[in-house]
């Protein structure tokens, strides 16, 4: 097994209506159940954190793929959506949509190839592959 490059550590109390912080002190959040799920809102929830983490990681992966192919990706933006769905047996599952915009890449075929390439190398994509539905979009259109 390869050497671990980095380990993030966090401490959470109170679950979805609690408090979380990273052990290095760089991130601290109050957690609240969203109003859509009967909660008070007014805080962050795990799905929001996952949406930001996945989008940030995916953008970095896209940049790496572009550099390897010697393509200037330019300013990349990603709108991410993480849905929480009941499984019917009392459990839940996630669904993800990543909508990527690559305005500096004029060739739509190349831009779609970069998005697909990022999906192959992104750690979040690799962790979720086969476990949850991940929809990839390029400017709102399926890749």
N, C-alpha and C positions, 0 to 999 in steps of 0.2 A: 504494500500500500504506500502511496505517495505521502510525503511529509505535508502535514496541515500547514497552510500558509497563514491562516488567521482564524481565530475563534472569537466570535462575539458572545458576550455573556450578559444576561439580564436577570433581574429579580422582579417578580410580580407578586402582588398580594391582592386579594379581592376579586380575581377573575375579571370578567367583563365590566364590572362596576368597581374597579379598584385602582391600583397605581402600579406603574412599571418604571423601571429605571435600568439603564445599562450600568454595569459595575465600574466602568471608567468615568461615570458621571456626565457623559456627553449628551445623553438623551434621557429625559424624564417626562412622563406623560400621565395625566389622569385619564383613566379608562372609564367609558360610559357606554351603556347599551344604547344604540341609536333609537330615535323616536319611532322609526319604522318597525322596530321590534318591541315596542311597548316601553322603552326606556326613556330617561329624561333628556338624552342627548347632552350636548355641552362638553363632550370630551372626545377622545380618540377611541377608535375601536380596532380590533385586530385586523379586520378586512381592509381598513384604510392604511394601516401600516404595511400590510402585504402588498397593496396596490402601489404604494410609493416604492417599496423595496424592489418589487419585480420590475417596474418601469425603469428605475435607475440602473439596475443590473443589466437589463435588456439593452438599454442605450449604450452602456459601456461595451457590451458584447458586440453590438452593431458596429461601433467604432473600431474595435479590434478586427472584425471581419473586413471592414472597408480598408483598413491599413494593410492587411495581408494581401488584399487584391489591388493595392495601390490606387484606391479610389478615394477622392476627397468627398466625404459625406457631408461636410458643412454642419450647419445648425440642425440638429435632430430634435424633434419633440415627440413625446409619447403620451397619449391619453390612455390611462388604464382604468379598467372597471373590474372589480372583484365582487362577484355575487355569492350569496350564501343561500343554498337550497336545501330543503328538507329531503331526506332520503326515503321517508315513509316508514322507516323502522325505528324512529326516535333519534336517528343520527342526522348529520348534515354533511354536505359536500360543497366545495367551492367551484366556481366557474370564473374564467378570466378572459377579458378581451383587451388586447393591446392594439391601439390604433396609432401607427407610426407615420410621421411626416418627414420626408427627406427633400425639402425644396431645392437643395443644391444638386440633386441627382436628377438630370433631365430625362434619362432613359428609364421608363417605368419598369421594363423587364429587369434591368440591373438593380433598381431599387427593391423590387420584390425579391430578387435573389439575395440581396444583402439582408433583408428581413428574415428570410428562411435560413440563411447562414447563421444569423445571430441566435435564432431559435435552437440551432444545433449545439451552440457553445455556451449559451447562458446557463449558469448554475441553477437558476430558478426554473428555467425550462426543463433542464435535465432532471431536476427533483420532482417536477409535476408531471412529466411525460408519462402517459398511460394511467395516471391517477385522477386527473381532472381535465375537463374540456378547456382548451386554450384556443381562442380564436385570434388569428393574426389579420390585421387590416392595414392597408396602405392608403392613407387619405380617405378612410371610410369604406374602402372596397376590399373584399376578401383577397388574401394573398394565396 
